[in-house]
Amino acid sequence: MQDDYGYTFLLLSRILRSIGIIYITLSSSLYLSAIGVKPEIIGIIFLGAIGFSSTLNLALGIIGDRIGYKKVLIFVEILAAIASMLLALSINQTLIFAALIIGGVGGAAGGIRGVFSPGLTALVASNWSEEKERVRRLSFLMSASSLAGIGGSVLLSIRSYISNSVEGYRLLYFLSFALLLASAISLLLVKEVKRPKKTSKVMKKSSMKYISKVIVSNSITGFGLGIAIPLLPLWYKLAFHANSFEIGLIFTISYLTTAIGSLLSNKIMFDPLKVASITRILNGVFLIAMAFSPWLALAAGLYIARGLNAGIGAPNRSAVNVRGVSAEDFGTASSFQGLATRLSQMSSGISGYLLDISYSLPLEIGGLLQAVGGYLYMKLLAISTDRKVDS
């Protein structure tokens, strides 16, 4: 792959980010539990983290359309690095809560968690205008990110061997700080094409009309993800008495299958919209099946299979999401889409309460909503699939 626009450094940034952010995301609910925070409070903290990142994502997308997406990416990495340093050094619960919120570490701990931050999709869409090339670039980024995410899950697995107390978590948070800082430095070497002049205050009507359909699907899917995914490591612990090594191993293998899925997405010749929709429906089906699993091994196997499926769908979905968006609106459009997903994921605030009622309930409800969202994704965007706006 030709290394234009410093793509290698963008790839390196996502690798470094994935290791650091995946460890924090996976360990945060377990760490909070270890320092005595109740599940319902953990859910509320995740709600705050998602709410903060939603607001930040929208603001940075609009700013990125005007000053460039590279600067936005760097700012987010620095903010996450500061948050991880606070987690490493602080024993004050208020500061710990604040660090998790400002670092944007709440949300899903899936294999592609590390690749995305405000401005990433917009930067790729801006630098590479042809849709198949966008899918190809995104699939490599997601695959590398998923493979690197294994590093984050391995850190969780070996945490107890470093120290079985909370100090083990904190020591590895310092490593996350170093990785996120190195990610920000790598982004300095990424190039960005000259931005088209912004002709609207916020977004063109044509772009808004297209993304409104994406937002409907993303909102329903995001609500389901917020219920099912953020506390998934804690779910494994409560439902199956899994320890941190076992939980880390499950996510390690799932990140590997997600990476494989992202690479396979390059080989699939079907319409990206169909691939994106079907895989999103299947993601929900896998969650529902996990809820009924009587054994840890089966629940783990289903989640690992879900990782493969998610890896196939994500690059296609990211490309389809900007298919009908004007080039000058990439950042704002991506931010509005992300905002809908993140705000709906604030349903994580009720996830802890649902766990108290029944361990299976978050996965049943979350899986059903994700499947419905996938179906609507196809129905709503199919009528626009052949319609292009200026790019």
C-alpha positions in Angstrom: 0.0 0.0 0.0 1.4 3.4 -1.1 2.4 5.5 1.9 0.8 8.7 0.8 -0.2 11.4 3.3 1.9 9.7 6.0 -0.5 6.8 6.2 2.1 4.6 8.0 2.2 7.1 10.9 -1.6 7.2 11.0 -1.5 3.4 11.2 1.2 3.6 14.0 -0.9 6.0 15.9 -3.9 3.7 15.9 -1.8 0.8 17.0 -0.3 2.7 20.0 -3.7 4.2 20.8 -5.4 0.8 20.7 -3.1 -0.9 23.2 -3.5 2.0 25.7 -7.2 2.7 25.3 -8.3 -0.9 25.2 -6.5 -1.7 28.5 -8.2 1.3 30.1 -11.6 0.5 28.7 -11.5 -3.2 29.6 -10.1 -2.6 33.1 -12.1 0.4 34.2 -15.2 -1.4 35.4 -13.1 -4.0 37.1 -10.9 -1.4 38.7 -13.8 0.6 39.9 -15.3 -2.5 41.4 -12.0 -3.3 43.1 -11.9 0.1 44.8 -15.4 -0.5 46.1 -17.7 1.3 43.6 -21.1 -0.4 43.2 -22.3 -1.6 39.7 -25.1 1.0 39.4 -22.6 3.8 40.2 -20.1 2.4 37.6 -22.9 2.5 35.0 -23.5 6.2 35.9 -19.8 7.0 35.5 -19.8 5.4 32.1 -22.9 7.5 31.3 -20.9 10.6 32.2 -17.9 9.5 30.1 -20.1 8.9 27.1 -22.0 12.2 27.6 -18.7 14.2 27.7 -17.2 12.4 24.7 -20.4 13.0 22.7 -20.3 16.8 23.3 -16.6 16.9 22.6 -17.0 14.8 19.4 -19.6 17.1 18.0 -17.6 20.3 18.8 -14.4 18.9 17.4 -16.1 17.6 14.2 -17.3 21.1 13.4 -13.9 22.6 14.3 -12.2 20.0 12.2 -14.0 21.0 9.0 -12.5 24.5 9.5 -9.0 23.9 10.8 -8.3 20.3 9.7 -8.9 16.9 11.2 -5.2 16.1 12.1 -5.2 18.8 14.8 -8.4 17.4 16.3 -6.9 13.9 16.4 -3.8 15.1 18.2 -5.9 17.1 20.8 -8.0 14.0 21.6 -4.9 11.8 22.2 -3.4 14.4 24.5 -6.6 14.6 26.5 -6.7 10.8 26.8 -3.0 10.7 27.9 -3.8 13.2 30.7 -6.7 11.1 31.8 -4.5 7.9 31.9 -1.9 9.8 34.0 -4.5 10.8 36.5 -5.6 7.1 36.7 -2.0 6.1 37.3 -1.3 8.6 40.1 -4.6 9.3 41.9 -6.1 7.4 44.7 -8.9 10.0 45.1 -12.2 8.6 43.8 -13.4 11.9 42.5 -10.3 12.4 40.4 -10.6 8.8 39.2 -14.2 9.4 38.1 -13.2 12.6 36.4 -10.3 11.0 34.6 -12.6 8.3 33.2 -15.1 10.9 32.0 -12.7 13.3 30.3 -10.6 10.6 28.8 -13.6 9.3 26.8 -12.9 5.7 27.8 -16.5 4.8 28.4 -18.2 2.7 25.8 -17.8 -0.5 24.0 -14.6 -2.5 24.4 -14.8 -4.1 21.0 -11.8 -4.8 18.7 -12.2 -1.6 16.7 -12.6 0.6 19.8 -9.0 1.9 19.5 -9.1 3.0 15.9 -11.8 5.6 16.2 -11.5 9.1 17.7 -13.0 12.4 16.5 -11.7 13.3 13.0 -10.5 9.8 12.0 -13.2 8.9 9.5 -13.3 12.4 8.2 -9.5 12.4 7.6 -9.7 9.2 5.7 -12.7 10.3 3.6 -10.9 13.6 2.9 -7.5 12.1 1.9 -9.0 9.3 -0.2 -12.0 10.2 -2.3 -12.8 6.8 -3.9 -15.2 4.7 -1.8 -13.4 1.3 -2.4 -10.1 3.0 -1.4 -11.7 4.4 1.7 -12.9 0.9 2.7 -9.5 -0.5 2.0 -7.7 2.1 4.1 -10.2 1.8 6.9 -10.0 -2.0 6.9 -6.2 -1.9 7.3 -6.6 0.7 10.1 -9.3 -1.4 11.9 -7.4 -4.6 11.4 -4.2 -3.2 12.8 -6.1 -1.6 15.7 -7.8 -4.9 16.5 -4.5 -6.8 16.5 -3.0 -4.1 18.7 -6.0 -4.3 21.0 -4.7 -7.7 21.9 -1.9 -5.8 23.7 -4.5 -4.1 25.9 -6.3 -7.3 26.8 -3.0 -9.1 27.5 -2.1 -6.3 29.9 -5.4 -7.0 31.7 -4.6 -10.7 31.8 -1.1 -10.2 33.3 -2.2 -7.5 35.7 -2.7 -9.9 38.6 0.8 -11.3 38.0 2.3 -7.8 38.3 0.3 -7.1 41.4 -2.9 -8.6 42.7 -3.9 -5.4 44.3 -5.2 -2.2 42.7 -1.6 -1.1 42.3 -1.4 -3.5 39.4 -4.1 -1.5 37.5 -2.4 1.8 38.3 1.0 0.7 37.1 -0.4 -0.3 33.7 -2.3 3.0 33.5 1.1 4.7 33.4 2.1 2.5 30.5 -1.2 3.6 28.8 -0.2 7.2 29.3 3.1 6.6 27.5 1.4 4.8 24.6 -1.2 7.6 24.1 1.5 10.3 24.2 3.5 8.4 21.5 0.3 8.1 19.5 -0.1 11.9 19.5 3.5 12.4 18.5 3.0 10.0 15.5 0.1 12.1 14.3 2.4 15.1 13.9 3.9 13.2 10.9 0.5 12.6 9.2 -0.3 14.8 6.2 -3.8 16.1 5.3 -5.1 17.4 2.0 -6.2 21.0 1.8 -9.7 21.4 3.1 -12.4 22.7 0.7 -13.8 26.1 1.8 -16.7 25.8 4.1 -19.8 27.3 2.4 -22.4 26.6 5.2 -22.5 27.5 8.8 -22.9 23.9 9.9 -23.8 21.5 7.1 -25.4 21.4 3.6 -29.0 20.4 3.5 -28.1 17.5 1.2 -25.6 16.2 3.7 -28.0 16.6 6.6 -30.7 14.7 4.7 -28.4 11.8 4.2 -27.0 11.5 7.7 -30.4 11.9 9.3 -31.1 8.4 8.1 -27.8 7.1 9.5 -28.6 8.8 12.8 -31.9 7.0 13.2 -30.2 3.6 12.9 -27.2 4.6 14.9 -29.4 5.8 17.8 -31.2 2.6 18.1 -28.1 0.5 17.8 -26.2 2.7 20.2 -28.9 2.4 22.8 -28.5 -1.3 22.6 -24.7 -1.2 22.7 -24.8 1.1 25.8 -26.9 -1.4 27.7 -25.0 -4.5 26.7 -21.3 -3.7 26.1 -19.7 -1.2 28.5 -20.1 -3.5 31.5 -19.4 -6.7 29.6 -16.1 -7.5 31.5 -18.0 -7.1 34.7 -20.8 -9.3 33.3 -18.3 -12.1 32.7 -17.1 -11.7 36.3 -20.6 -11.7 37.9 -22.3 -14.3 35.6 -19.5 -16.9 35.4 -17.1 -15.8 38.2 -14.4 -15.2 35.5 -11.1 -13.7 36.7 -9.2 -10.9 35.0 -6.9 -13.4 33.2 -9.9 -15.2 31.7 -11.6 -12.0 30.8 -8.5 -10.6 29.2 -8.0 -13.9 27.2 -11.6 -13.7 25.8 -11.1 -10.2 24.6 -7.6 -11.0 23.2 -9.0 -13.7 21.0 -12.0 -11.5 20.0 -9.6 -8.7 18.9 -7.7 -11.3 16.7 -10.9 -12.4 15.0 -12.0 -8.7 14.6 -8.7 -8.0 12.8 -9.2 -11.0 10.6 -12.7 -9.8 9.8 -11.4 -6.3 8.9 -8.9 -7.8 6.5 -11.6 -10.1 5.0 -13.8 -7.1 4.3 -11.4 -6.2 1.5 -12.3 -9.4 -0.3 -16.1 -9.1 -0.1 -17.5 -7.9 -3.4 -21.1 -7.3 -2.2 -22.5 -3.8 -1.9 -21.0 -2.2 1.3 -24.5 -1.2 2.5 -25.7 -4.8 2.5 -22.6 -6.0 4.2 -22.9 -3.2 6.8 -26.5 -3.9 7.6 -26.4 -7.7 7.7 -23.3 -7.8 10.0 -24.9 -5.3 12.3 -28.0 -7.5 12.6 -25.8 -10.5 13.4 -24.0 -8.5 16.0 -27.3 -8.3 17.9 -28.1 -11.9 17.4 -24.7 -12.9 18.9 -25.5 -10.8 22.0 -28.8 -12.5 22.5 -27.3 -15.9 22.2 -24.7 -15.0 24.8 -27.4 -14.0 27.2 -28.8 -17.6 27.2 -25.4 -19.3 27.4 -25.0 -21.5 30.5 -21.2 -21.8 30.2 -18.4 -19.3 30.1 -16.7 -21.1 27.2 -19.9 -20.9 25.0 -20.4 -17.2 25.9 -16.8 -16.5 25.1 -17.0 -18.4 21.8 -20.1 -16.4 20.7 -18.4 -13.1 21.6 -15.3 -14.2 19.6 -17.5 -15.0 16.6 -19.2 -11.7 17.0 -15.7 -10.0 16.8 -15.1 -11.6 13.4 -18.5 -10.4 12.2 -18.0 -6.9 13.5 -14.6 -6.7 11.8 -16.2 -7.5 8.4 -19.0 -4.9 8.9 -17.2 -1.9 10.3 -15.1 -0.7 7.4 -18.1 -1.0 5.0 -20.3 0.9 7.5 -17.8 3.7 7.9 -17.6 4.2 4.1 -21.3 4.1 3.6 -21.8 6.6 6.4 -20.2 9.3 4.3 -21.4 8.1 0.9 -23.9 10.8 0.5 -22.0 13.6 2.3 -20.3 16.6 0.8 -16.5 16.8 1.1 -16.7 20.0 3.1 -19.0 18.4 5.7 -17.1 15.2 6.4 -16.1 16.2 9.9 -19.4 17.7 11.0 -21.4 14.8 9.4 -19.1 12.2 11.1 -19.5 14.0 14.4 -23.3 14.2 14.2 -23.4 10.4 13.4 -21.0 9.7 16.3 -23.0 12.0 18.5 -26.2 10.0 18.0 -24.4 6.8 18.7 -22.6 8.1 21.8 -25.7 9.9 23.3 -27.8 6.8 22.9 -25.0 4.8 24.5 -25.7 6.8 27.7 -28.1 3.9 28.3 -25.1 2.4 30.0 -26.4 4.4 33.0 -29.2 1.7 33.4 -26.9 -1.2 32.6 -25.8 -1.6 36.2 -29.4 -1.6 37.4 -30.3 -4.3 34.8 -27.4 -6.4 36.0 -28.9 -6.3 39.5 -32.2 -7.5 38.2 -30.8 -10.3 35.9 -27.4 -11.0 34.4 -28.9 -11.9 31.0 -31.2 -8.8 30.7 -28.6 -6.3 29.4 -27.5 -8.6 26.6 -31.1 -9.6 25.7 -32.3 -6.0 25.4 -29.1 -4.7 23.9 -28.9 -7.5 21.3 -32.5 -7.0 20.2 -32.0 -3.2 19.7 -28.8 -3.7 17.7 -30.5 -6.2 15.4 -33.4 -3.7 14.8 -30.9 -0.9 14.2 -29.2 -3.0 11.5 -32.4 -3.8 9.7 -33.4 -0.1 9.7 -29.9 0.8 8.4 -30.6 -1.1 5.2 -34.2 0.1 4.8 -33.4 3.8 5.4 -30.2 4.0 3.3 -31.3 1.8 0.4 -33.3 4.5 -1.2 -30.1 6.7 -1.2 -27.6 4.1 -2.2 -27.3 5.3 -5.8 -27.5 8.9 -5.0 -24.2 10.8 -4.7 -23.6 14.4 -3.7 -20.6 16.5 -4.6 -17.4 15.2 -3.1 
